[in-house]
Amino acid sequence: MFKNLVAAFAAACLFFTVSSFAAGPAGVDQHAADPPLKIAFVYVTPLTPMGWVHQHELGRQALQAALGDRVQTSYVENVAEGPDAERVIRNLARAGNKLIFTPSFGYMEPTLKVAKDFPEVKFENITGYKTAPNVAVANARYYEGRYLSGIAAGRMTKTHIAGYVAGFPIPEVLQGINAFTLGMRSVDPKAQVKVVWVDSWFDPPKERDAAMSLFDRGADVIAFHTASTAVMQAAEQRGKLAIAYHSDMRQVAPDAQIVAITHHWGAYDIARARAVLDGTWKSGSYWGGVKDGMIRLEGFGTKVPDAVRREVLARERDIASGRLLPFAGPIDDNHGRLIVPKGQSLSESQIQTMDFLVSGVQGSVPK
């Protein structure tokens, strides 16, 4: 495990303000003669004002601001997973980038392939799980935010039906659907969650159509695991309620947004870049969450009663302290099979390899 990100971020900022400008005996910046560390980011969708890529772009900007002239950062946007990703990552390594962030699950294998040919380059694959001597992985406990947002949805629904627009059936997405459902049913035992798979991370027309179909099937609250704002805009248009993901999306859905689950990567990015600069970078796996400040609940909408807001934030504190475990039993899957007995909780490895849907979810895991 890497060190606590909040502490690392604070240390990084302190070092920047105090030490980055430390003068040598002649009053000259000790780092002035060093060429900047070239750092590149690869983005899986176009860079938009909100969403998955936007949050990673905020991380890049925070990194550049914190480390100043010691780093030179750049990004390539809208890079498809697969062969295109391998080509782009390889070109970035050839261009002299010594630290490359690849924030998408489908970038994992291309990153590993390129890393073999560039052992002197450090790679950070976000949401992957395979490491190598020069490849580290990191992810966030998005499911913690999903559980909390489910509580909010359960308090706000009138039909007891929520919709969920999902990208691909990878464990991270299944964790989110399940945690959202468990959170919702913790306050509304009648709640049902209907899922539509769109087989894409970024396809606004398809995401919108999926949302509209869910509203037509009785959902008055909707969540999503895709990268655009299309679901939020659909909810706004239909007069329904929605859970924003990745970013606060009140700008496009001021009346629809209940709350936003937001992601924060700056502290991690700064800590890892500083480790390369200091020669202390090591491969490993990090999984942050509410406790680390990687996942936050914010941007409560105007329709949310103060009591609901206070309840969600209280449960957020419970998750941060470890008093609340979203995947604590008893939990059945949606075929009636007992998955987690009462008094037990899923282990981290079980959560990371999740392949089922919990009771209350109407849908199946695509093969």
C-alpha positions as semicolon CSV with decimal commas, in nm:
position;residue;x (nm);y (nm);z (nm)
1;M;0,000;0,000;0,000
2;F;0,117;0,350;-0,079
3;K;0,111;0,606;0,200
4;N;-0,210;0,783;0,294
5;L;-0,295;1,013;0,006
6;V;-0,422;1,298;0,216
7;A;-0,099;1,308;0,410
8;A;0,099;1,268;0,090
9;F;-0,085;1,557;-0,072
10;A;-0,028;1,780;0,229
11;A;0,338;1,685;0,230
12;A;0,364;1,748;-0,142
13;C;0,215;2,095;-0,106
14;L;0,438;2,174;0,191
15;F;0,746;2,056;0,005
16;F;0,649;2,266;-0,296
17;T;0,604;2,582;-0,097
18;V;0,912;2,540;0,123
19;S;1,164;2,318;-0,051
20;S;1,112;2,350;-0,425
21;F;1,257;2,699;-0,413
22;A;1,535;2,619;-0,163
23;A;1,846;2,796;-0,273
24;G;2,195;2,649;-0,280
25;P;2,504;2,821;-0,147
26;A;2,501;3,072;-0,431
27;G;2,131;3,149;-0,386
28;V;2,035;2,949;-0,695
29;D;1,741;2,710;-0,716
30;Q;1,889;2,365;-0,660
31;H;1,655;2,215;-0,920
32;A;1,708;2,484;-1,184
33;A;1,960;2,280;-1,382
34;D;1,745;1,968;-1,387
35;P;1,532;1,911;-1,696
36;P;1,164;1,880;-1,611
37;L;1,016;1,534;-1,567
38;K;0,791;1,476;-1,867
39;I;0,456;1,329;-1,763
40;A;0,174;1,229;-1,998
41;F;-0,191;1,137;-1,944
42;V;-0,401;0,931;-2,184
43;Y;-0,775;1,001;-2,183
44;V;-1,033;0,751;-2,304
45;T;-1,297;1,006;-2,408
46;P;-1,293;1,364;-2,533
47;L;-1,207;1,615;-2,262
48;T;-1,539;1,761;-2,150
49;P;-1,635;2,006;-1,871
50;M;-1,758;1,719;-1,652
51;G;-1,707;1,344;-1,618
52;W;-1,437;1,078;-1,577
53;V;-1,178;1,244;-1,798
54;H;-1,249;1,588;-1,655
55;Q;-1,165;1,465;-1,305
56;H;-0,833;1,322;-1,425
57;E;-0,760;1,647;-1,604
58;L;-0,812;1,828;-1,274
59;G;-0,557;1,587;-1,126
60;R;-0,309;1,671;-1,401
61;Q;-0,359;2,043;-1,343
62;A;-0,309;1,999;-0,968
63;L;0,012;1,805;-1,033
64;Q;0,147;2,076;-1,265
65;A;0,057;2,350;-1,018
66;A;0,212;2,171;-0,720
67;L;0,542;2,072;-0,883
68;G;0,582;2,368;-1,115
69;D;0,892;2,376;-1,335
70;R;1,006;2,038;-1,209
71;V;0,749;1,872;-1,436
72;Q;0,613;1,914;-1,786
73;T;0,270;1,756;-1,829
74;S;0,063;1,684;-2,138
75;Y;-0,234;1,473;-2,240
76;V;-0,387;1,296;-2,537
77;E;-0,767;1,276;-2,540
78;N;-1,027;1,048;-2,699
79;V;-0,800;0,743;-2,727
80;A;-0,992;0,419;-2,785
81;E;-0,906;0,117;-2,574
82;G;-0,709;-0,151;-2,759
83;P;-0,461;-0,102;-3,048
84;D;-0,507;0,277;-3,056
85;A;-0,418;0,300;-2,689
86;E;-0,103;0,091;-2,735
87;R;0,008;0,311;-3,026
88;V;-0,048;0,634;-2,832
89;I;0,117;0,507;-2,513
90;R;0,417;0,381;-2,711
91;N;0,454;0,716;-2,888
92;L;0,443;0,898;-2,556
93;A;0,719;0,675;-2,418
94;R;0,929;0,734;-2,729
95;A;0,876;1,108;-2,689
96;G;1,063;1,106;-2,359
97;N;0,782;1,091;-2,107
98;K;0,914;0,915;-1,796
99;L;0,579;0,886;-1,615
100;I;0,262;0,796;-1,803
101;F;-0,086;0,779;-1,649
102;T;-0,334;0,553;-1,831
103;P;-0,671;0,598;-1,655
104;S;-0,900;0,335;-1,805
105;F;-0,957;-0,035;-1,743
106;G;-0,913;-0,112;-2,113
107;Y;-0,568;0,051;-2,110
108;M;-0,431;-0,215;-1,876
109;E;-0,305;-0,463;-2,136
110;P;-0,170;-0,197;-2,377
111;T;0,013;-0,035;-2,085
112;L;0,173;-0,367;-1,987
113;K;0,284;-0,432;-2,345
114;V;0,449;-0,093;-2,383
115;A;0,604;-0,111;-2,036
116;K;0,803;-0,423;-2,133
117;D;0,977;-0,226;-2,408
118;F;1,042;0,085;-2,196
119;P;1,170;-0,037;-1,857
120;E;1,301;0,310;-1,770
121;V;0,950;0,462;-1,794
122;K;0,707;0,444;-1,503
123;F;0,340;0,374;-1,575
124;E;0,031;0,432;-1,360
125;N;-0,273;0,240;-1,480
126;I;-0,589;0,361;-1,310
127;T;-0,865;0,098;-1,258
128;G;-0,648;-0,192;-1,374
129;Y;-0,525;-0,474;-1,154
130;K;-0,211;-0,615;-1,317
131;T;0,124;-0,475;-1,212
132;A;0,480;-0,504;-1,346
133;P;0,816;-0,376;-1,217
134;N;0,747;-0,041;-1,386
135;V;0,365;-0,051;-1,381
136;A;0,163;0,045;-1,073
137;V;-0,214;0,035;-1,047
138;A;-0,461;0,242;-0,851
139;N;-0,833;0,254;-0,815
140;A;-1,096;0,403;-0,589
141;R;-1,371;0,251;-0,381
142;Y;-1,640;0,404;-0,597
143;Y;-1,886;0,163;-0,440
144;E;-1,865;0,358;-0,114
145;G;-2,008;0,663;-0,286
146;R;-2,261;0,446;-0,466
147;Y;-2,394;0,308;-0,138
148;L;-2,432;0,658;0,002
149;S;-2,606;0,782;-0,310
150;G;-2,840;0,484;-0,285
151;I;-2,948;0,608;0,058
152;A;-3,028;0,946;-0,095
153;A;-3,215;0,783;-0,383
154;G;-3,413;0,564;-0,145
155;R;-3,524;0,868;0,051
156;M;-3,624;1,060;-0,262
157;T;-3,803;0,801;-0,477
158;K;-4,182;0,785;-0,489
159;T;-4,217;0,486;-0,724
160;H;-3,960;0,270;-0,538
161;I;-3,794;0,215;-0,879
162;A;-3,451;0,341;-0,979
163;G;-3,284;0,312;-1,317
164;Y;-2,917;0,244;-1,378
165;V;-2,736;0,305;-1,708
166;A;-2,424;0,086;-1,710
167;G;-2,125;0,076;-1,944
168;F;-1,957;-0,265;-1,933
169;P;-1,999;-0,555;-1,685
170;I;-1,656;-0,526;-1,524
171;P;-1,627;-0,572;-1,144
172;E;-1,608;-0,198;-1,082
173;V;-1,945;-0,143;-1,249
174;L;-2,107;-0,439;-1,074
175;Q;-1,978;-0,308;-0,741
176;G;-2,150;0,021;-0,812
177;I;-2,485;-0,128;-0,912
178;N;-2,486;-0,357;-0,610
179;A;-2,376;-0,095;-0,358
180;F;-2,632;0,154;-0,491
181;T;-2,906;-0,108;-0,459
182;L;-2,800;-0,208;-0,107
183;G;-2,787;0,155;0,002
184;M;-3,127;0,226;-0,148
185;R;-3,287;-0,082;0,009
186;S;-3,135;0,001;0,348
187;V;-3,388;0,285;0,372
188;D;-3,652;0,163;0,124
189;P;-3,686;-0,218;0,140
190;K;-3,931;-0,210;-0,154
191;A;-3,679;-0,051;-0,387
192;Q;-3,598;-0,213;-0,720
193;V;-3,315;-0,112;-0,954
194;K;-3,356;-0,168;-1,329
195;V;-3,035;-0,188;-1,532
196;V;-2,970;-0,111;-1,899
197;W;-2,629;-0,195;-2,045
198;V;-2,501;0,034;-2,323
199;D;-2,168;-0,139;-2,399
200;S;-1,982;0,191;-2,411
201;W;-1,815;0,435;-2,177
202;F;-1,904;0,737;-2,389
203;D;-2,199;0,737;-2,626
204;P;-2,430;1,026;-2,531
205;P;-2,719;0,937;-2,766
206;K;-2,720;0,576;-2,647
207;E;-2,693;0,681;-2,282
208;R;-2,985;0,921;-2,327
209;D;-3,201;0,656;-2,495
210;A;-3,127;0,412;-2,213
211;A;-3,226;0,671;-1,953
212;M;-3,550;0,751;-2,133
213;S;-3,640;0,382;-2,153
214;L;-3,586;0,347;-1,779
215;F;-3,810;0,644;-1,707
216;D;-4,073;0,483;-1,930
217;R;-4,046;0,170;-1,714
218;G;-4,132;0,355;-1,393
219;A;-3,798;0,485;-1,265
220;D;-3,819;0,825;-1,102
221;V;-3,455;0,823;-0,990
222;I;-3,160;0,725;-1,206
223;A;-2,787;0,657;-1,169
224;F;-2,525;0,576;-1,432
225;H;-2,175;0,448;-1,495
226;T;-2,080;0,614;-1,821
227;A;-1,871;0,920;-1,898
228;S;-2,104;1,187;-2,039
229;T;-2,375;1,407;-1,892
230;A;-2,647;1,259;-2,116
231;V;-2,829;1,073;-1,836
232;M;-2,839;1,384;-1,619
233;Q;-2,974;1,592;-1,907
234;A;-3,238;1,328;-1,980
235;A;-3,351;1,338;-1,616
236;E;-3,368;1,716;-1,628
237;Q;-3,577;1,704;-1,944
238;R;-3,819;1,447;-1,804
239;G;-3,855;1,609;-1,463
240;K;-3,697;1,311;-1,286
241;L;-3,417;1,284;-1,029
242;A;-3,061;1,166;-1,088
243;I;-2,732;1,084;-0,916
244;A;-2,436;1,257;-1,081
245;Y;-2,117;1,057;-1,124
246;H;-1,751;1,158;-1,153
247;S;-1,832;1,532;-1,130
248;D;-2,086;1,772;-0,986
249;M;-2,333;1,812;-1,275
250;R;-2,572;2,073;-1,141
251;Q;-2,466;2,295;-1,430
252;V;-2,653;2,072;-1,676
253;A;-2,915;1,929;-1,441
254;P;-2,989;2,191;-1,172
255;D;-3,333;2,052;-1,088
256;A;-3,262;1,681;-1,143
257;Q;-2,944;1,632;-0,939
258;I;-2,991;1,477;-0,597
259;V;-2,620;1,455;-0,518
260;A;-2,290;1,394;-0,696
261;I;-2,035;1,120;-0,634
262;T;-1,711;1,300;-0,718
263;H;-1,363;1,160;-0,779
264;H;-1,041;1,334;-0,678
265;W;-0,704;1,225;-0,822
266;G;-0,472;1,519;-0,757
267;A;-0,321;1,395;-0,432
268;Y;-0,238;1,056;-0,581
269;D;-0,093;1,203;-0,900
270;I;0,127;1,448;-0,706
271;A;0,253;1,181;-0,468
272;R;0,346;0,945;-0,752
273;A;0,517;1,215;-0,958
274;R;0,716;1,327;-0,655
275;A;0,823;0,966;-0,599
276;V;0,965;0,954;-0,953
277;L;1,148;1,282;-0,898
278;D;1,288;1,162;-0,566
279;G;1,385;0,820;-0,698
280;T;1,151;0,643;-0,454
281;W;0,883;0,526;-0,700
282;K;0,786;0,162;-0,661
283;S;0,527;-0,052;-0,831
284;G;0,228;-0,149;-0,624
285;S;-0,148;-0,135;-0,591
286;Y;-0,351;0,136;-0,421
287;W;-0,725;0,139;-0,349
288;G;-0,847;0,468;-0,203
289;G;-1,194;0,578;-0,102
290;V;-1,399;0,805;0,120
291;K;-1,142;0,791;0,399
292;D;-0,865;0,909;0,167
293;G;-1,069;1,187;0,007
294;M;-1,068;1,014;-0,332
295;I;-1,447;0,973;-0,320
296;R;-1,680;1,243;-0,192
297;L;-2,053;1,311;-0,176
298;E;-2,125;1,673;-0,264
299;G;-2,343;1,895;-0,477
300;F;-2,673;1,819;-0,305
301;G;-2,966;1,947;-0,509
302;T;-3,221;2,201;-0,395
303;K;-3,495;1,937;-0,371
304;V;-3,306;1,731;-0,113
305;P;-3,436;1,788;0,243
306;D;-3,178;1,885;0,505
307;A;-3,257;1,565;0,696
308;V;-3,158;1,351;0,396
309;R;-2,841;1,549;0,344
310;R;-2,745;1,509;0,710
311;E;-2,821;1,137;0,698
312;V;-2,604;1,078;0,390
313;L;-2,313;1,275;0,532
314;A;-2,342;1,090;0,864
315;R;-2,321;0,757;0,681
316;E;-2,024;0,895;0,485
317;R;-1,846;0,951;0,816
318;D;-1,940;0,597;0,921
319;I;-1,780;0,455;0,606
320;A;-1,467;0,667;0,658
321;S;-1,432;0,537;1,014
322;G;-1,498;0,175;0,917
323;R;-1,822;0,153;1,115
324;L;-2,024;0,097;0,797
325;L;-1,924;-0,167;0,541
326;P;-2,141;-0,150;0,227
327;F;-2,100;-0,520;0,153
328;A;-2,178;-0,655;0,501
329;G;-2,419;-0,950;0,515
330;P;-2,670;-1,080;0,484
331;I;-2,660;-1,035;0,106
332;D;-2,840;-1,251;-0,152
333;D;-2,791;-1,231;-0,526
334;N;-3,088;-1,166;-0,752
335;H;-3,134;-1,540;-0,807
336;G;-3,195;-1,597;-0,435
337;R;-2,850;-1,742;-0,358
338;L;-2,692;-1,640;-0,027
339;I;-2,366;-1,458;-0,105
340;V;-2,271;-1,308;0,232
341;P;-2,405;-1,453;0,558
342;K;-2,511;-1,228;0,843
343;G;-2,214;-1,118;1,051
344;Q;-1,970;-1,142;0,760
345;S;-1,855;-0,902;0,491
346;L;-1,702;-0,943;0,148
347;S;-1,322;-0,936;0,147
348;E;-1,133;-0,691;-0,073
349;S;-1,045;-0,968;-0,319
350;Q;-1,410;-1,072;-0,340
351;I;-1,518;-0,714;-0,403
352;Q;-1,251;-0,667;-0,668
353;T;-1,365;-0,978;-0,858
354;M;-1,740;-0,923;-0,819
355;D;-1,945;-1,106;-1,084
356;F;-2,305;-1,105;-0,956
357;L;-2,600;-0,874;-0,899
358;V;-2,769;-0,844;-0,560
359;S;-3,131;-0,900;-0,472
360;G;-3,334;-0,599;-0,581
361;V;-3,158;-0,560;-0,915
362;Q;-3,372;-0,635;-1,219
363;G;-3,127;-0,742;-1,485
364;S;-2,843;-0,983;-1,550
365;V;-2,468;-0,974;-1,604
366;P;-2,401;-0,991;-1,979
367;K;-2,179;-1,278;-2,085
